[in-house]
Amino acid sequence: MSFVTVESDVRRIWAAVRFVDASSARAIDTPLTVTAPGTRWQRNRAGLYVLLQRDGPPALAAHEAAFDPVPATPAATLAATVLDPAGRRLPRRFALGLPR
């Protein structure tokens, strides 16, 4: 008996971020736009912004493929920006240590 792989979908999540209003300490549940060069973000049903794809140095790509435990110190820092399309909040920049 032999098996043939018809489709393979392997995903690695780099990080998930929840944005919180500083004055009320409540999660922001309105849609935001998260951007960083060479990345792809997606908002999930729980309101987290998930970093699905990152183009980066080979060291990060090797870690992504290896499925090793997350290192104690981040291998790289990603600089990103979050914007409110509705204009109720000011744009903010943040730094995210990867992998997370």
Secondary structure, 3 states (H helix, E strand, C coil): CCCCCCCCCCCCCCEEECCECCCCCCECCCCCEEECCCEEEEECCCCCEEEEEECCCHHHHHHHHHCCCCCCCCCEEEEEEEECCCCCCCCEEEEEEECC
